[in-house]
Amino acid sequence: KLGRPVMQTPVQAGKTARGAEASESERTYRPGQIGAMVADYKDHDVYTSLSDKTRLEYRVYLDKFVEKFGDTYWRKLAPGTLRSWLREHGEANGWAGAHSMYRTIRAFFGRVRLCYDRVDHPGFVPPKENPAAELDLGLPKPNLILWPRAAIDSFVALADNAGLKSLGDAIVMMGWLGVRKQDWLSWPADAFDRDLLAFRQEKTNNPLVLPWRTVPALVKRVEAARVRRRDDGVTARTFFH
């Protein structure tokens, strides 16, 4: 059933309409056109199984991609054309967004083949034929946004004053170690009983080992958390609760 002609909604059509086309309320994409492939991708668990935040980011960038190239058959999308468009987007809207859009489009072409049951489907993109791979964009790297230590301390103070000391613990830990929320929520109560934190990142599936005891501020906070757990009779199975 995937790969069927996809009817664009009136709202989407209004965004992409030009001139005489503005009166059209619908637009049909054929199998193999980028508009149909994106629709198939969004209907598949390859996309729906992603986190809410990731789906939102993908949806924003893929909608822009369809707005520009929806009628294009993916095999006719020249890498040079895609490269020029991404650079123009970076010039007009900022390099960080252009980097994110490029990564999203590259990932889409790399995974959309999982949506189809046949290799001869017009939308099936073989792994080595990804038109968004190796574009040599040469985009300037986006600037890192670093939180001042005083700002992090203010967040910790707010949590502590509100009686949410475990939240303060988590902020201190993330402020030093940069661990994603989905990775630390389920850490067991004895997670900090060892000198090294060893876990596998959910988003990237990469193993990670962190020597948390090298950070005095984190050691102090963990020790205080242990005392609170004992004095308050905390029975939570997780360290952050």
C-alpha positions in Angstrom: 0.0 0.0 0.0 3.0 2.3 0.4 4.0 4.3 -2.6 0.5 5.2 -3.5 -0.3 8.6 -5.0 -0.3 11.0 -2.1 -2.7 13.9 -1.9 -1.3 17.0 -0.4 -3.4 18.8 2.2 -4.9 22.2 1.4 -2.6 23.8 4.0 0.5 22.3 2.5 -0.7 23.2 -1.0 -1.2 26.8 0.0 2.5 27.0 1.2 3.8 25.8 -2.1 1.3 27.3 -4.5 2.7 29.9 -7.0 0.7 32.2 -9.3 -2.2 30.4 -11.0 -1.5 27.3 -8.9 -2.6 29.2 -5.8 -6.2 28.2 -6.4 -5.4 24.5 -6.3 -6.4 22.8 -3.0 -4.6 19.5 -3.6 -1.5 18.2 -5.2 -0.7 14.6 -6.3 2.7 13.0 -5.9 3.6 9.8 -7.7 5.7 6.9 -6.4 9.3 7.8 -6.7 8.7 11.5 -6.3 10.2 13.0 -3.2 6.8 14.2 -2.0 5.4 10.6 -2.0 8.5 9.2 -0.4 8.4 11.6 2.5 4.7 10.8 3.0 5.5 7.1 3.0 8.4 7.7 5.5 6.2 9.6 7.9 3.6 6.8 7.8 6.2 4.1 8.7 7.5 3.1 12.1 11.0 4.0 10.9 9.8 7.6 11.6 7.0 7.1 14.1 9.3 5.2 16.5 11.6 8.3 16.8 11.3 10.5 19.9 8.8 13.4 19.8 11.6 16.0 19.6 13.3 14.2 16.7 10.0 13.7 14.8 9.3 17.4 15.1 12.7 18.4 13.8 12.5 15.9 10.9 9.0 17.1 10.0 10.0 20.8 9.8 13.0 20.1 7.6 11.3 17.4 5.4 8.3 19.7 4.8 10.8 22.4 3.5 12.4 19.7 1.4 9.1 18.7 -0.1 8.1 22.3 -0.7 11.2 22.7 -2.9 11.6 19.3 -4.5 8.3 17.5 -3.9 7.6 16.9 -7.7 11.2 15.7 -8.3 11.9 12.0 -8.8 14.7 11.2 -6.5 16.8 9.7 -9.2 16.7 13.0 -11.1 17.8 15.1 -8.0 21.3 16.2 -8.9 23.6 16.4 -5.9 24.8 19.8 -7.2 21.3 21.2 -7.2 20.7 19.9 -3.6 24.0 21.3 -2.5 23.3 24.7 -3.9 19.9 24.8 -2.3 21.3 23.9 1.1 24.0 26.6 0.9 21.4 29.2 -0.1 19.3 28.1 2.9 22.4 28.6 5.1 23.1 32.0 3.7 19.5 33.1 4.3 18.6 31.4 7.5 21.8 30.5 9.3 24.4 27.7 9.1 23.1 25.7 12.1 19.7 25.2 10.4 21.4 24.3 7.1 23.6 21.7 8.9 20.5 20.2 10.6 18.5 20.1 7.3 21.4 18.4 5.5 21.7 15.7 8.2 17.9 15.2 8.1 17.7 14.8 4.3 20.7 12.5 4.3 19.2 10.4 7.0 15.9 10.3 5.2 17.4 9.0 2.0 19.5 6.5 4.0 16.4 5.0 5.7 13.5 5.4 3.3 14.3 2.1 1.7 13.2 0.4 4.9 9.6 1.6 4.1 9.3 -0.6 1.0 8.9 -4.3 0.5 10.4 -4.4 -2.9 13.8 -3.3 -4.2 12.1 -2.4 -7.6 9.8 0.1 -5.9 10.4 3.6 -7.5 11.1 5.1 -4.1 13.6 2.5 -3.0 17.0 4.2 -2.6 20.0 1.7 -2.5 22.5 2.5 0.2 25.2 3.6 -2.2 22.9 5.9 -4.2 22.0 8.3 -1.5 21.8 11.7 -3.4 22.5 13.6 -0.2 25.7 11.8 0.7 29.1 13.5 0.5 27.9 16.8 -0.8 31.0 18.6 0.4 28.9 21.6 1.5 31.8 23.4 3.2 29.3 25.2 5.5 30.7 27.1 8.4 30.4 25.2 11.6 27.7 26.5 13.9 28.9 28.2 17.1 28.5 26.2 20.3 26.2 27.7 22.9 27.8 27.2 26.3 25.8 27.8 29.5 27.6 29.8 32.1 28.2 27.9 35.3 26.3 30.6 37.2 23.2 30.0 35.1 23.4 26.3 35.8 23.8 27.0 39.5 20.7 29.2 39.4 18.6 26.3 38.0 20.0 24.0 40.7 19.1 26.6 43.4 15.5 26.9 42.0 15.1 23.1 42.1 16.5 22.9 45.6 14.3 25.8 46.9 11.2 24.1 45.4 12.0 20.9 47.3 13.0 19.1 44.1 16.5 18.2 45.2 16.7 15.1 42.9 16.0 17.4 40.0 18.9 19.6 41.2 21.0 16.4 41.3 20.2 15.7 37.7 21.0 19.3 36.6 24.4 19.2 38.3 25.2 15.8 36.7 24.1 16.9 33.2 25.9 20.2 33.7 29.2 18.4 34.0 28.7 15.2 32.0 26.3 16.3 29.2 24.2 13.1 29.4 20.9 13.0 27.5 17.8 12.8 29.6 16.6 9.4 28.1 20.0 7.9 29.1 19.9 8.8 32.9 16.2 8.5 33.8 16.5 4.8 34.4 19.9 4.7 36.2 19.6 2.4 39.2 19.9 3.7 42.8 23.5 2.4 43.0 24.6 4.0 39.7 27.2 6.1 41.4 28.6 3.4 43.7 31.2 2.7 41.0 34.0 5.1 39.9 32.9 4.9 36.3 29.5 5.4 34.7 29.2 2.9 31.9 26.1 2.8 29.6 25.0 2.8 26.0 23.4 5.9 24.6 19.8 5.4 23.4 20.0 7.8 20.5 23.3 6.8 19.0 23.7 3.3 20.5 27.3 4.2 21.3 28.9 2.9 24.5 30.1 5.6 26.9 32.2 5.5 30.0 32.4 8.6 32.2 34.9 9.0 35.2 32.5 11.1 37.2 34.7 11.2 40.3 37.1 13.5 38.6 34.6 16.4 39.1 34.6 17.5 42.8 31.3 19.4 42.5 29.6 16.3 41.2 31.2 14.1 43.9 29.9 16.5 46.6 26.4 16.5 45.1 26.2 12.7 44.8 27.4 12.2 48.4 24.7 14.7 49.6 22.1 12.8 47.6 23.1 9.5 49.3 22.6 11.1 52.7 19.2 12.4 51.7 18.1 9.0 50.4 19.1 7.5 53.7 17.6 10.1 56.0 14.3 10.4 54.0 13.9 6.7 53.6 13.8 6.9 49.8 12.8 3.6 48.3 13.0 4.6 44.6 14.8 2.0 42.4 16.4 4.8 40.4 19.0 7.3 41.5 17.1 10.3 40.1 13.5 10.2 41.4 
